[in-house]
Amino acid sequence: MNSKLNFVIPWYGDNIPGGAESLCRGVVKALIGSGCSVEILTTCVQQFTSDWNLNFHPEGRTVEGGVPVRRFAVRTRDVARFDQVNYKLIHNLPITPEEEQVFVEEMINSPALYEYIDRNRNEVFFFVPYMFGTTYWGSMVCPERSILIPCLHDEAYARMQPFRNMCERVRGLVFNSIEEQRLAQRLYSLNPDRLAVVGVPVNCDWNSDPRRFQRKYGISNFFLYAGRTEKGKGADLLVDYYCRFLDDTQRQEQLVFIGGGELDIPQRYQSRILKLGFLPVQDKYDAYAAATALCVPSIMESFSIVTMESWLAGRPVVVNAQCAVTKDFCLESNGGLYFSDYAEDNTSCGTSIPEQSRKIIFDLSNSGSSADHSGSPGFDAFRPRWLGCHENTFPGLQNIMTHRRFMDKYETRS
């Protein structure tokens, strides 16, 4: 592979949270492991929740965890103007074309980054995710060499005209799942020859021990939530449903949250709904294995690494039926159940999951959809998958490697 691959993301770090951030790290490290020349192009901002006017990191090139990272300073933005428009988008209020322009202009931006792209326009640039200034303005520099990894959700931002124009202008789009691609095709006029579903690299090189988690934390017989506890991820919906579930059924299962973020737990349920915060990685894997099931209430997913990790630990999931991606994963794998309202959630948690858990785990194991930790035959070590992108669509990108040993259908269907 002759051309260097550049991954452009608003912020980067080994330990910063976020699905797109985790995706970028995983893809880049898989590519480097396969011998590709790769570099991260990002700003000096620390992370999503930081001040986007603050250059936290120094400018310049470093190597972080084996990954070359080149950072550029951000320009000052008008936060008040941006927030006025963003408020309307968050609450699904209509905005004008002028307000759309305010959004992309007062979003995080780095003119120095765009100048660097212009000076190196013979290289290939991947932009992730779709809705930030670094992606919108960066891909405008040389759209013929720009490929989006949009991490697209069904939300107001995706319907903005600037992002429609961007997606229809670039060289190609790479999706994390079939349903994400279908969403993009509903929203935009896209050439199908310039689209590819390549999935997400997921670390399979780990094991889990449910008894170890139970001994360390003194918790058993519980449902698990893993990730940021924020409204956009459905954490508040899950708390509401689970409180009603406890009142209606008098069952003994607890609900355990792991990960960062604030979470409002009503006082009378605080002995039944627990928030453990960030756990060591091994403890997280053990928590998956110890849980009755993983709850994924979010409707805003283009993929779901926590779903894959729960399956690798041999445990089913309960997902929100309004999320086409995770619902489709469950239907294809027989690895979980889905709900569209409280009544269905009550049935899933109260009856269906406990009764069907053994069958689901058996099906997962026999289809290779979860990790086997006993060394039984039929569970080979994870194998490299070469994702064949059309060379005329993605110049020089024939050898992209990812490590997965589940969901083969998602690697072959497109």
N, C-alpha and C positions, 0 to 999 in steps of 0.2 A: 504494500500500500504506500503510494508515494506522497499523497497529500496529508498534511496534518489535519486532525479533526479537532475543532474547537467547540467546547460546550459553553454557551453563554447563559448565565443564571444571575439573578439579582444579588445573591449573597451565597457564600459557600463556607463550609466548615465541617470537620469530621463529626462534630457532636451537636450541630444545630438541628432543631426539630423541623418537621414538615414532610409531606409525602413527595412533593416534587424534588425537594432537597435530597431525600433519601434515594429516590429514583436516579437522580443525576450521579450521586456518589457510586451507586451500584453499577450503573452502566459504564461509567468512566473506568472504574477499577477492573471490570470484566474486559473492557477493550484493551487496557494496558496489559492485563494478564495474557492477552492473546497476541501481544506484540505490536499493537497499533501505537502510532504517535498521537498523543492526545494532550490537550491543555485546557484548563478551566479559565474562562474569561469572566470576571465578575467585578463587582464594585467593592469599595472599602467599607460598606455598611456591614454590621455584624450579623443581623438576622432579621426575619420578618417583623418581629415585635419591637425592634429597635427604632430609634429616630432615623428616618431616611435622609435627613440632612447632615448626619454626623458621620464623618469618615473615621470609623473605629480602627480599622486596620491600616497600616502604611501602604502606600502605593508600591507597585513593583512586583517582581516575580519571586515566588518561593516554591518549595516543594513540601507538601503536607501529606503525611501518610503515604508517600510514594507517588503523589499526584502533583504534577506541575500546575501552579495556580498563579495567574497574573491578575492583579487588582488595579482598578482605576477609580479615581476620585469621583464623587457625585457632585452635581451642581445643586445650588439651593433651590428649593421648590416652595410654592405658595401653599402651605398646608391648609389654610382656611378655605381657599377656593376648591381645592381637591376634596376636602371633607364634605363640603356642601353637596357636591355631585355624588360622591360615594355614598352618602346617606340615602339619597334617592334610589340608587342602585340596590343597596342592601334591602330596602323596603319595597322594591319592585314598583317604584314610582316612575312615570315617564320622564325622560330627559330630552333636551333639544340637541341638534347637531353641534351647536356651539358648546354645550356642556360636555358632549362627548370629546370634543377637542381639548377642553380644559382638563378632562380626566387624563388623557394620554400625555399632555404637556406637563402637568403638575404631578404626575406619577414619578417614581424613582427613575432618574436619568443620569447618564454619564457621557457627555460629549467626547471625552478623551477615549472612552471605549469605542465609540462609533468611528472616531478617526483611526484607531488601530485596525478595526475591521476593514475600513476603506483601504488602508495601506497594504493589507494582506488578503485582498479579495480573490486571490487565486486559490485560497484554501477553502475548506468546508466548514460551515458554521451550523451547529445545532442550537436551537433556542428553546429554553424550558423555564417556566411554563408560559402560557400564551398571554396572560393579562397584565404584564408589567412593561414599563417603558423600555427596559433593556431588550426585550423581545420585539416590541412594536417598532421602535426606531432602529434597533440594530439590524433587523431583517430587511429594513428598507434600503440599507446601504448597498447590498448586493443580493437581491432576492433570488437570483438565479443560482446562487451558491448557498442558500439558506434553507434549512430543514427544521420544521417545528416539531417539538415533542410537546403538544399543547396541554396535556393533563386536563382535558376539557370536561367541564361540568355543565349540567343543564341549569343555567343561571342567567341573570340579567346581563352580566358582563359579556357573555358569549354572544349575545344578540346585538351588541354595539356595532355600528357600521365600520369603524376603524379596524376592528378585529376581523370582521367579515372580509374586508379588503385585504388585510394581511394574509389570511389563510388562503385566499384565492390567488394571491400573487406569488407566494414562495414556491421553491422548487418541489417540495414534497412535505408530507406530514407523516409522522410516525406515531402510532397509537399504542396504548397499553392494553387495550382489550377490544374485542369485536363491537361491544355496545358503545364504546367511546367513538369508534369510527362511524357507526350508524348515526349517532347524534350529530357528528360533524357533517355528515352527508345530508341530514335533514335541515341543518341550519345554513349551509353554504353550498355554492355551486362548485364542486370539486371534480377534477379529472381523476377517475378511479385508478388510472395507471400511475398516479403520483402519490398513492396512499399505501401504507404498509402497517400491519398489526404485528408487532414484534414482542409484545409482552414486557416483563420486567425481570431483571436478574434478582433472584432470591437466594440468600445464603442457606444452603441445606446442610452445611458441615457443623452440626451441633446435635446434642442429645438432651433429653429432659427426664426428670425424675419427679413424679407427683408427690411421692412420700417425702422427698427432701423439702419441697415447698411447704407441705403440711407440718412437718416438724419445725421448720424455721419460723413460720408465721402463725402457727396454731390455727389455721383456717382449713376447713374441708367442707364439702357439700355447698358449692357456690357457683354462681355464674360470673363471668369475667368480662370486663371492658378494658381494652388496651389502646392507649392513644391520648391525644389532647382532649381534655374535658371541656369542651366549648359547645355553644349552641349550634354552630354550623356542623358539628359532627354528631349531633343528636343526643348528646349526653344528658341534657335536661329532659328530653322526651323519655329516655330510658329510666331516669329517676322517677318521673311521674308515673309511668306505667308500672314500675316495680313496686312503688308504694301502694298502688291500687291492687296489684297482684298479691302483696302480703296481706292487705286488709280482706280481700275476697276469699283467699284460699287458706290462710293460717299456716302456710307451709314454712319450713325451717331453712330453706336455702338463703344464703347471703348473696349480695351483689358486691363485687370487688372491682374497684377502679384502679388501674395503674397507668401512670403517665402524668404529664404536667398540666397546669391550668387550674382555674378556680372551679369549684363545684358547690352548689347550694344544696345541702342535704337537710331536709326537715328534721328538727331535733328528735322527735319521737322515733325516727327510723335510723338514727346514727349508730345503733348497735347492730343493725342488719345491713346497712349500706356503708361500706368501708372504702376509704381512699388512702392508698398506700404511697402515692406519688411515684417518682422515678425509682425503678428497681435496677440492681445490677443485671446485666444481660442474661446471665445464667438463671437468675431468679425469675426473670420474665418467661424464659422458656419453660421452666418448671411450673410456673403458674398456668400456662396454657394446658399442660398435661394434667394438672390437678383439677381443673375446672370441669363442671358438667358440660358447659358449652361456652363459646365466645359470643358475646352480643356485639353486633356491628349495626347500630341504628342509623348511621349516616346515610343521607341520600346523595351526597356530593362526592362520588368516588369515580375515578377513571380506572382504578385498579384497587386492590386491597391487600397489602403485604401482611397485615395482621391476620387476615383470613387464611392466607397461605401458611403462615407460621402455626396457626392453630391446627390446620390439617397435618402439617409435618409432625406436630405433637400428638396426632391421633385423636383430636377432639373436633366435634361438629360445631357449626356456627348457626346463629339466628340473625338474619339480616332484614333490612327494611325493604319491603316490596317496591317502594317508590324509587329505589336505586336499581336501575336496569342492569348495571354492571355486576353487583354482588348477587342479585337475584339470578342472573344468567349463570354465574359461576356455580351456584347451588343446584340449579336445574341440570347443568351439564355434568357435574361431578357426583350428584347425590350426596353431597357433603354437608347439607344443612337444610334449615327451614327458613321461611320468610313470613313476615307479617305486614299487614297494611293498616291495622288499627289495634286498639287495646285488646279486643276480644280474641283476635288471632295471636297476639303476643302472649296472652294468658294461656291459650291452648298450647302454644309452642313450648313455653317455659314450664307450664304446670303438668302437661301430659305427654305431648308428642316427643319432646327431646328425651326425657328420662326413659320412655318406653322404647324409643327407636335408636337410642344412642349406640347400643351394641351393634345393631344392624348397619348403621351408618358407618361406624368405625370399621366394621368388617368390609363393607363395600369400598371404603377409601383405601384400605390396605391392599385389597385384591386388584384395584385399578392403579396402584402406584401413586395415589394422590396424597399420601401422607408419609411421614418419615417412619421407618421401622428402626427401633432401637434394640432389637433382640438379635440381629444378625441372621434373621431367617432368610432362606432362599427366595429369590424373586425381587429383592430390594438391592439393586446394584448401587454402587456409589454414584453420585450425581455425574451426569455426562454432559460434555459440551454440545451445545446445539448451534449450528451455523445457520444464521437467519439470512435467507436469500432475498435481498432487496434488488429490485430491477436496476441494473447498472445504468440504463439510460435515464432513470429517474433520480438515482442517488449515485452520482459519479464517484467511483473509487471506494464504494462501501460494500464490497462483496463479502468481506470477512469480518462480520460482527458476531462475537461469541457471547452466549449467555449460559449460565448453569441452572438447569431446572430438571426436575424429575417428576413433574406432575403436570396435568392439564395439557397433554399433547395436542388435544383438539384446538387449543387456542394458538398453537404454533403453526398449524397447517391450514386452518380455515382463514379465508380472507376474500 
